[in-house]
Amino acid sequence: MKKEMKYKASRILLVIIIPLVLGLYFSSAISLGLAIFTTIVILWFSELIPLAATGLLVPVLATTYGQLSVEQAFAPFGNQILFLFVGSFILAKAMIKHRWDQRMAFFILSRPISGKSIGSLCLVISLLGFVLSMWISNTAACAIIVPISVGLIQTLREKFENKDDFKRFKVRLLLTCAFSSSIGGLATPIGSPPNLLAIEFLKGKGIIIDFLDWIMIGAPIALVMLLLLNLIFSIRLPVKNDRLEGMHYYFKKQLDQLGRVSRQEIQVAFAFSLAVILWILPSLLKNLLPGEKWVVDLYQAIPMGIVALIAALSLFIMFYKKEGKWVSNISWKDAASIDWGTILLFGGGLCMGTILNTSGLAKLFGSLAFSWTDAHTPFYLITFVSVTFAIIMSEMSSNTASASIVIPILLAILTGFGPIELHHIIIATAFGASFGFMLPVSTPPNAIVFGTGHIKLRDMITNGIIFDLTGLVAITCYVFFRLKVFY
């Protein structure tokens, strides 16, 4: 054990020291930027230290190597987008604490459509994962529906006389959980970290995308991918005897066991509704009443991060009775247990984007990767290559890390495109970074379903490749179609 620890520590030191020595030897902004980039990418991919710790290492190296001032290096960690995560995660924590997420899940699954067939059951499960991941992390969404699905597998085992049918059912249901929990995140800015990275990096180019703008772009392709998911699995993983008469009564029983809607659940529903309304209303008013001063003031006063904090903080001043005492809906102990690691990783990703730009490294990488392009290269080809790049990266590292690397490189090199074309390419790339369905390490939902023991690696790889390729084609065609029709 001691030898293993020493070996791991020595590898970490080598990853940090060797790029630094080379960077100092060549002694230029690009070489030192490359040293930081090399160190961070290796650590992100290898996970020799936790991803969140690597995120914190980015500003440390940037300052130590003289690439950024202390203020510049740590500025991304004060970005309001990070507090959008904080507020959203606290809302999600309250949902889970008071079982509002379970009530929604059992309510949807207790509808008669879920008890008709295997196909309809998988459709409802996919819709549930999709809707949840629009508003909470894909990890939380998948963690909610996987236990339900595993329970279904155990409950329905005896209904299958054919072992192959039962195996296909297991694979289909669990991969549906994983994949739907990822693609739902495309629909809203808060659904997946790459979405917010794209918004923030585009903002640096003077291209502003608000909450409603993203939904208008992201929701259609997310719904298309949901339909394609169910279509592909119905073809690849068919179940012959797929009738499930009365299955919805099982979920109705589970819903009844939760009892009446509690005071604290109503409070969570109110806070969540408040957030959604304030995320969408200013943008809607801006489109309906362009130029109105009070609308512009409202739009600027409550950006997405502030709205998330307003909704989350409201939970601390809502009270309910517990064991004869009045307690707040959510305590700081609850809030302190949110996924701070993702927040730190996100801040590190933004800082890495700044390093890539200021050092000139992004432009260098872009010129090498896209040296075959010129002013006459078709838009769809650039989009296709960019999305491919993002998907490949996301298979090997977190979607946040992938987007942090790919998007700044594209923004540095795609200077020949106008704002409309540019923001379509970057958004398509963000969508690609949220893909990565081949391996258990590609996304947390993949890891969760693989951890159930009901899925073989071969099943995940073969179905994941097909869905990755489907997404690549669908995203490229979608942004090309949208650009041609709406602009």
Disulfide bonds with the S-S distance in Angstrom:
none
